Amino acid sequence: VISTGGFVSVPVCLVAKLFKADIYLHEQTSTVGLSNKIVGKFSKKIFLAYNSSKKFFKNKETIHVGNLVREEVFQTKGSGKVVQALKKMLVNQEEYPVIYISGGSLGSHVINDTVRCALHNLLNKYQVILQTGDNKIYNDYDKLVKEKITLDEHLKERFFPVKYVESSEIGFLYNNIDLFVGRSGANTVYEVGVLELPSIFIPIPWVTHNEQFENAKVLKDFGLSEILPEGELTPENLVLKIDRYLQKERDINHSGLKKAFPLDAAKKILMEIDMS
């Protein structure tokens, strides 16, 4: 059994252990929750996305393998509405840097609403692609589409709201933006890390063990990212943080990033469980 965590994994792994199955754990975040601490006690081997997680598994064999990364993020070509919108923005990218803002696959009302309030100030300097999600309670996407209609013509071209970014679009998007702004889930942080994308993270404050903040801190320590706590997220602070980040000289530890974010996790895991 290969477990990647979550409370539902504990009973599955316990029963599997009773049937004398080998248990392997892949810890995908920089901090460790109770479920993985329990499963880790009887796992044959523990695979880590981040070396810093090793301290949570004392006296156990841990192997730094990284996280699995979808191949689409490395694609430099693409198709879809986001790609079409971005290609138009690239014409003016030198004057107006392109920012991709995302609250994760489900979107974030807090981030969406902050961007809406800061929209005019942002679009005077930047071009923005905002992934809103499709929340039926707040209807942020519909509100932002209506907001776009009210903009002056020259500003409309600099703003593109979208519910989701498709797999066929994500690589082209990642490889052509100047800045990523958004949540710091495990997969997002890892993709940003392997691509070395300039980034500002707004961690979800209420997740267990402050997981998203710890994920974001990994990239902050390498000089690639900044953190804007949600408690400090206002339209004014968002614009100010972006301005300062894009204007400052960054001292990025490129060699450290490459060691910390390996790209062969699947191969290493299969070799370690002798299934390669």
Buried (B, 14 or more C-beta within 10 A) or exposed (E): BBBBBEEEBBEBBEEBBEEEEEBBBBBBBBBBBEBBEBBBEEBBBBBBBBBBBBEBBEEBEBBBBBBBBEEBBBBEEBEBEBBEBBEEBEEEBEEBBBBBBBBBBEBBBBBBBBBBBBBBBBBEBBBBBBBBBEBEEBBBBEBBBEBBEEBEEEBEBBBBBBBBBBBBBBBBBBBBBBBBBBBBBBBBBBBBBBBBBBBBBBBBEEBEBBBBBBBBBBBBEBBBBBBBEBEEBEBEBBBBBBBEBBEEEEEBEEEEBEEBBBBEBBEBBEEBBEEE
